[in-house]
Amino acid sequence: MKIIVDAMGGDNAPQAPVLGAIQANREYGVDIILVGRGEAILKVLADNGVSDLPAGVEIAHASEVVEMCDNPATAFREKKDSSLTVGLNLLKNGDGDAFVSAGSTGALLAGATLVVKRIKGIRRAALAPVVPTGGGGAVLIDCGANAECPPEYLLQFAYMGSYYAEHVLGRPEPKVGLLNIGAEPSKGTGLQTAVYPLLQQAARDGRINFVGNVEAREAVEGAVDVIVSDGYSGNIFLKTMEGTGLFLARELKKMFQKSALTKLAALLVAGGLREFKAIMSADEVGGTALLGISKPVIKAHGSSDAYAIQNAIRQARQYISAGIIENIAENVDQMRLDAPGKEE
């Protein structure tokens, strides 16, 4: 198994991607292609006491970098020798099994769609992070790739999220919920009321385990394994969760620092606090799968450190082994409202 890593993507590049990839090579036994400026990659290795490339690690030189200020829709085309463009082309050509990048989300999504291509019949790729919930985590699909969606997009998101929850999270018959402002089928905008009967029919056909609408509160409590949403609402849901986690962590820290007694209490619950921090940390998950792309692509958080990149590579490894892309391709006709064979 060979994972292609964008060594120049993210706030902490090239150090975080390079060191995270080296650690993943050691821990998981995966081969790695580090894509980026060769001299910068070698300097990171030398600065960290690595004089020679470890077995199973190679460098694919790319002279350019897609910056966060670049136009995401055109950056991968305008910078044909960027680490992102070169990496995606390596994936397309079969030189690796998955691509991991902490670079620009927009550029990665556009590049993956136009270079690697979507699975035939899938209308749009979707960002599908695993968010912390009372049920041990849930797949949120979509969380920002598609701000405006017709009902068919959400129908396809439900299928793809269900396959991911089953095969990567290990949830048999994962419960699928439609993110909404109430449980009743009549609630929501025209999009939610239009897609609800489509999801109901998929459930009646035994294809997904759709349990109805789910409010944000119930979703966080763990009512479902898959949260289906348009990218606009999903992104608000995700950012609210992230902000709430940071707020709670900050308030807990302030509370435990008030006096000698509270500092002692902090020592007594230190283990629980570490567990809470791990649950809320995006670094533990590593990245977000771009579901619907014909080969595995993982978007790591822009601020990822080496540990987060290592976990993103672990996630890519799981994605490859799970066979989700094959599941989607085999069942894509069930996810479409138009005639089989018709492409957008």
QUIVEN-V785034 format. One record per residue. N is the residue number from 1. PHI is phi as a letter, one per 30 degrees, with the letter a starting at -180 (999 if undefined). D_LAST is the distance of its C-alpha to the last C-alpha in whole Angstrom. Layout:
n->N phi->PHI d_last->D_LAST
n->N phi->PHI d_last->D_LAST
//
This chain:
n->1 phi->999 d_last->33
n->2 phi->b d_last->32
n->3 phi->c d_last->31
n->4 phi->c d_last->29
n->5 phi->b d_last->31
n->6 phi->d d_last->30
n->7 phi->d d_last->34
n->8 phi->c d_last->33
n->9 phi->c d_last->31
n->10 phi->j d_last->32
n->11 phi->d d_last->36
n->12 phi->c d_last->38
n->13 phi->d d_last->37
n->14 phi->d d_last->38
n->15 phi->d d_last->40
n->16 phi->d d_last->38
n->17 phi->d d_last->36
n->18 phi->d d_last->38
n->19 phi->d d_last->41
n->20 phi->d d_last->38
n->21 phi->d d_last->37
n->22 phi->d d_last->41
n->23 phi->d d_last->42
n->24 phi->d d_last->38
n->25 phi->d d_last->40
n->26 phi->d d_last->43
n->27 phi->d d_last->42
n->28 phi->c d_last->39
n->29 phi->i d_last->40
n->30 phi->d d_last->37
n->31 phi->d d_last->36
n->32 phi->b d_last->35
n->33 phi->c d_last->34
n->34 phi->d d_last->34
n->35 phi->c d_last->32
n->36 phi->l d_last->34
n->37 phi->d d_last->37
n->38 phi->e d_last->40
n->39 phi->d d_last->43
n->40 phi->d d_last->41
n->41 phi->d d_last->41
n->42 phi->d d_last->44
n->43 phi->d d_last->46
n->44 phi->e d_last->44
n->45 phi->d d_last->45
n->46 phi->d d_last->49
n->47 phi->d d_last->49
n->48 phi->c d_last->49
n->49 phi->i d_last->51
n->50 phi->c d_last->49
n->51 phi->d d_last->50
n->52 phi->b d_last->48
n->53 phi->d d_last->45
n->54 phi->d d_last->45
n->55 phi->e d_last->44
n->56 phi->i d_last->40
n->57 phi->c d_last->39
n->58 phi->b d_last->38
n->59 phi->c d_last->37
n->60 phi->c d_last->34
n->61 phi->d d_last->35
n->62 phi->b d_last->33
n->63 phi->d d_last->35
n->64 phi->c d_last->32
n->65 phi->b d_last->31
n->66 phi->d d_last->28
n->67 phi->d d_last->30
n->68 phi->d d_last->30
n->69 phi->d d_last->30
n->70 phi->d d_last->28
n->71 phi->d d_last->24
n->72 phi->d d_last->22
n->73 phi->d d_last->19
n->74 phi->b d_last->21
n->75 phi->e d_last->24
n->76 phi->d d_last->22
n->77 phi->d d_last->22
n->78 phi->d d_last->25
n->79 phi->c d_last->27
n->80 phi->d d_last->26
n->81 phi->c d_last->29
n->82 phi->d d_last->29
n->83 phi->d d_last->29
n->84 phi->d d_last->26
n->85 phi->d d_last->24
n->86 phi->d d_last->27
n->87 phi->d d_last->26
n->88 phi->d d_last->23
n->89 phi->d d_last->23
n->90 phi->d d_last->26
n->91 phi->d d_last->24
n->92 phi->e d_last->21
n->93 phi->d d_last->24
n->94 phi->i d_last->25
n->95 phi->d d_last->29
n->96 phi->a d_last->28
n->97 phi->c d_last->27
n->98 phi->a d_last->26
n->99 phi->b d_last->25
n->100 phi->b d_last->27
n->101 phi->b d_last->28
n->102 phi->c d_last->29
n->103 phi->d d_last->28
n->104 phi->e d_last->26
n->105 phi->d d_last->23
n->106 phi->d d_last->21
n->107 phi->d d_last->21
n->108 phi->d d_last->21
n->109 phi->d d_last->18
n->110 phi->d d_last->16
n->111 phi->d d_last->18
n->112 phi->d d_last->17
n->113 phi->d d_last->13
n->114 phi->c d_last->14
n->115 phi->c d_last->17
n->116 phi->d d_last->17
n->117 phi->i d_last->13
n->118 phi->d d_last->11
n->119 phi->d d_last->12
n->120 phi->e d_last->10
n->121 phi->j d_last->8
n->122 phi->d d_last->9
n->123 phi->d d_last->7
n->124 phi->b d_last->10
n->125 phi->d d_last->13
n->126 phi->b d_last->16
n->127 phi->d d_last->20
n->128 phi->b d_last->22
n->129 phi->d d_last->26
n->130 phi->c d_last->29
n->131 phi->c d_last->31
n->132 phi->d d_last->35
n->133 phi->b d_last->36
n->134 phi->d d_last->39
n->135 phi->c d_last->37
n->136 phi->j d_last->37
n->137 phi->j d_last->33
n->138 phi->b d_last->30
n->139 phi->d d_last->26
n->140 phi->c d_last->25
n->141 phi->b d_last->21
n->142 phi->c d_last->20
n->143 phi->b d_last->22
n->144 phi->l d_last->21
n->145 phi->d d_last->18
n->146 phi->b d_last->16
n->147 phi->d d_last->18
n->148 phi->c d_last->16
n->149 phi->b d_last->14
n->150 phi->d d_last->13
n->151 phi->e d_last->15
n->152 phi->d d_last->12
n->153 phi->e d_last->12
n->154 phi->d d_last->16
n->155 phi->d d_last->16
n->156 phi->d d_last->14
n->157 phi->e d_last->17
n->158 phi->d d_last->20
n->159 phi->d d_last->19
n->160 phi->d d_last->19
n->161 phi->d d_last->22
n->162 phi->d d_last->24
n->163 phi->d d_last->23
n->164 phi->d d_last->24
n->165 phi->d d_last->27
n->166 phi->d d_last->28
n->167 phi->c d_last->28
n->168 phi->c d_last->29
n->169 phi->d d_last->31
n->170 phi->i d_last->33
n->171 phi->c d_last->32
n->172 phi->d d_last->32
n->173 phi->h d_last->30
n->174 phi->e d_last->29
n->175 phi->d d_last->30
n->176 phi->c d_last->26
n->177 phi->b d_last->27
n->178 phi->c d_last->25
n->179 phi->d d_last->26
n->180 phi->a d_last->28
n->181 phi->c d_last->31
n->182 phi->a d_last->33
n->183 phi->d d_last->33
n->184 phi->d d_last->32
n->185 phi->e d_last->29
n->186 phi->d d_last->30
n->187 phi->d d_last->30
n->188 phi->j d_last->27
n->189 phi->d d_last->25
n->190 phi->e d_last->22
n->191 phi->d d_last->20
n->192 phi->d d_last->22
n->193 phi->d d_last->24
n->194 phi->d d_last->20
n->195 phi->d d_last->19
n->196 phi->e d_last->23
n->197 phi->d d_last->23
n->198 phi->d d_last->20
n->199 phi->d d_last->22
n->200 phi->d d_last->25
n->201 phi->d d_last->23
n->202 phi->d d_last->22
n->203 phi->d d_last->26
n->204 phi->d d_last->27
n->205 phi->d d_last->25
n->206 phi->i d_last->27
n->207 phi->c d_last->24
n->208 phi->b d_last->24
n->209 phi->c d_last->28
n->210 phi->d d_last->27
n->211 phi->c d_last->30
n->212 phi->j d_last->29
n->213 phi->d d_last->29
n->214 phi->b d_last->30
n->215 phi->d d_last->32
n->216 phi->e d_last->32
n->217 phi->d d_last->36
n->218 phi->d d_last->35
n->219 phi->d d_last->32
n->220 phi->d d_last->35
n->221 phi->d d_last->38
n->222 phi->j d_last->35
n->223 phi->d d_last->34
n->224 phi->b d_last->31
n->225 phi->c d_last->30
n->226 phi->b d_last->26
n->227 phi->c d_last->26
n->228 phi->c d_last->22
n->229 phi->a d_last->21
n->230 phi->d d_last->19
n->231 phi->d d_last->20
n->232 phi->d d_last->22
n->233 phi->d d_last->24
n->234 phi->d d_last->24
n->235 phi->d d_last->25
n->236 phi->d d_last->28
n->237 phi->e d_last->29
n->238 phi->d d_last->29
n->239 phi->d d_last->31
n->240 phi->d d_last->33
n->241 phi->d d_last->34
n->242 phi->d d_last->35
n->243 phi->d d_last->37
n->244 phi->d d_last->39
n->245 phi->d d_last->40
n->246 phi->d d_last->41
n->247 phi->d d_last->43
n->248 phi->d d_last->45
n->249 phi->d d_last->45
n->250 phi->d d_last->47
n->251 phi->d d_last->49
n->252 phi->d d_last->50
n->253 phi->d d_last->51
n->254 phi->d d_last->53
n->255 phi->d d_last->55
n->256 phi->d d_last->56
n->257 phi->c d_last->58
n->258 phi->d d_last->60
n->259 phi->a d_last->63
n->260 phi->d d_last->65
n->261 phi->d d_last->64
n->262 phi->d d_last->60
n->263 phi->d d_last->60
n->264 phi->d d_last->62
n->265 phi->d d_last->60
n->266 phi->d d_last->57
n->267 phi->d d_last->58
n->268 phi->d d_last->59
n->269 phi->c d_last->55
n->270 phi->e d_last->54
n->271 phi->d d_last->52
n->272 phi->d d_last->50
n->273 phi->d d_last->49
n->274 phi->d d_last->48
n->275 phi->d d_last->46
n->276 phi->d d_last->44
n->277 phi->d d_last->43
n->278 phi->d d_last->42
n->279 phi->d d_last->40
n->280 phi->d d_last->38
n->281 phi->d d_last->38
n->282 phi->d d_last->34
n->283 phi->d d_last->36
n->284 phi->d d_last->37
n->285 phi->d d_last->33
n->286 phi->j d_last->32
n->287 phi->a d_last->29
n->288 phi->c d_last->25
n->289 phi->d d_last->23
n->290 phi->c d_last->19
n->291 phi->d d_last->18
n->292 phi->j d_last->14
n->293 phi->d d_last->15
n->294 phi->d d_last->16
n->295 phi->b d_last->20
n->296 phi->d d_last->22
n->297 phi->b d_last->22
n->298 phi->c d_last->25
n->299 phi->c d_last->25
n->300 phi->d d_last->29
n->301 phi->d d_last->30
n->302 phi->e d_last->31
n->303 phi->c d_last->35
n->304 phi->e d_last->35
n->305 phi->c d_last->38
n->306 phi->d d_last->39
n->307 phi->d d_last->39
n->308 phi->d d_last->36
n->309 phi->d d_last->34
n->310 phi->e d_last->36
n->311 phi->d d_last->35
n->312 phi->d d_last->31
n->313 phi->d d_last->32
n->314 phi->e d_last->33
n->315 phi->d d_last->30
n->316 phi->d d_last->28
n->317 phi->d d_last->31
n->318 phi->d d_last->30
n->319 phi->d d_last->26
n->320 phi->d d_last->27
n->321 phi->d d_last->29
n->322 phi->d d_last->28
n->323 phi->i d_last->25
n->324 phi->d d_last->22
n->325 phi->d d_last->20
n->326 phi->d d_last->21
n->327 phi->e d_last->21
n->328 phi->d d_last->17
n->329 phi->d d_last->16
n->330 phi->d d_last->19
n->331 phi->c d_last->18
n->332 phi->d d_last->14
n->333 phi->d d_last->14
n->334 phi->d d_last->16
n->335 phi->c d_last->14
n->336 phi->c d_last->11
n->337 phi->c d_last->12
n->338 phi->c d_last->10
n->339 phi->d d_last->11
n->340 phi->e d_last->11
n->341 phi->j d_last->10
n->342 phi->d d_last->7
n->343 phi->c d_last->4
n->344 phi->d d_last->0
//
